[in-house]
Amino acid sequence: MTLLRSLLAAGAAALLGSCAATDRPAAPPAAVAAPAAAKIFSVVANPLAAEAGMAVLRRGGSAVDAAIAVQAMLSLVEPQSSGIGGGAFMTYYDAATRKVTVYDGRETAPAGATPAMWLGANGQPLPFDTAVLSGRATGVLGAVRMLALAHDEHGRLPWRDLFGDAERTAREGFIVSPRLGRMLRGGFAELSAPDVQAYFARPGGGLLTAGDRLRNPAYAGFLQRLAAQGPDALYAGETARRIVARVAQGPLASSMTLADLAAYRPVKREPICDSWRVYVVCAPPPPASGVGLLELLKILERTDIAARGPADPQGWFLFAEASRLMYADRDRYVGDPAFVQVPVKGLLDPAYVARRAALIGAQAGAPPEAGQPAGAVLAGRDATREPMGTSHFIVGDAAGNVVSMTTTVESIFGSGRMVDGFFLNNQMTDFSFAPVDAQGRPAANAVAPGKRPRSSMTPLVMLTADRRFAGAFGSAGGNAILAYVGKSMVGAVDWRLPTQEALALPNLVARGQAFQGEVTKFSPALLAGLAARGIDLKPGQGEDSGLQGLLVRGGLYDGGFDPRREGRALVEPAPGSARVLSGNADRVAHARETVPAQ
């Protein structure tokens, strides 16, 4: 800890180390501390994807160019989480104009989708494992069209030159990582899918394990066509026909057509920006959940959490109770704004936030009800089940432009159905399974043709008061994303921890009546303090967080990645400037200094 703080003050080196599973890790892995001027950076949950992005930046590519290369590689090496068969939200910072733009690449429901598509013959919601493996689980793919739009506006290198690393790796093969190997040994329903079984089959039987080599010639061939033809390689022609045919197969065949794919359009949106501490935080609007994250931060701002710390149970209690209040509102009101009225301004109104914060008492009580902010039309109770998939990454180019992007195929390996070497999403299961509640009120997140399902994704960018870039955060993790990102921001800003250490803090997700978290990473004293305040923390579930974060502190980049994944945080001088100041390869056992600044 002392070493890292001195390095941040001097701006002289990067710190590498292993992370103990404690309240406050003593040696964060792969933290980055480097002067912020004239730098390129790539902070990604997978080393191969981080390097693919950095390779584009070294060639003079833009942040958007690098994002395309990262996504192409993630589709290959992290298929359990994200890919070109899914959707994404990109929050983009333009350094020249100091403007933030959100690119919405969320999937849409096919024109033939119906509000009752997730109800069984008995009128009750279908089991999730049945829905996730069905043909109708797949929404109309959005990530590629969104990336193409962003590239049209902010690309520097030709589209055709952004897929080479992923195409070559797919053709030559890559080594299955420990994390992908663990996913192939999990108890996920998707592992029973025929396409998953075939793709990951090991000679002699069973599925591949960590250390095996995996080749994907079908994906390599598709990437060659995508590079040459642009997004039409996905949304028209042979690949589109194969997608429609694959989702038309039972059980529960999809209504998706070639017309649905051809009609997909991404949406440029204005971010939701609001003040928090000394920053302006900009996050994606509905159907993403940026409003929820901002509400959480602003509720916490009305408590004394900043005077606490990671070893203080009262600080975690305040975080848990604020989370429950936020989730009650988010779950009730957030949906696709083209279909429902989302009271964004009302949820962030200072008087409303103050009323919500005042509900935090000395003890955790019954699950809080949604409030009634100005502009709200009380929607039905939500019945959305959002599993723990997704990837997040951050890239920045030599001009100071930054991409903060969260991308997903939803569940582990999406729907378990594969076309041309990539998995198809199951984002239709992100809609509420029940279109109305017991009182007959329609859910804000009910299915409708052409509608975008609500998303917990919240890739954010932080600005100074004069709108200069100050940081970026985001995470994977389904509905827990808001808690993961909120925890990390509290740790980094309120508790003044190095970013890497803030990301490594134990996760605590409080939603409704459930209090879940990484129980073994909290000290016995802290767990006892939570219990005394009415919180009996239980182990969480699913894939866990996938946090990436970066802050500019005193003219230095302070960045890191989630130690629960296999990420990499790279910061280098911009092309043509001085030699590399910092960056990290694989984790090492002990902290050590690297190249000193010149």
Disulfide bonds with the S-S distance in Angstrom:
Cys273-Cys282 2.08
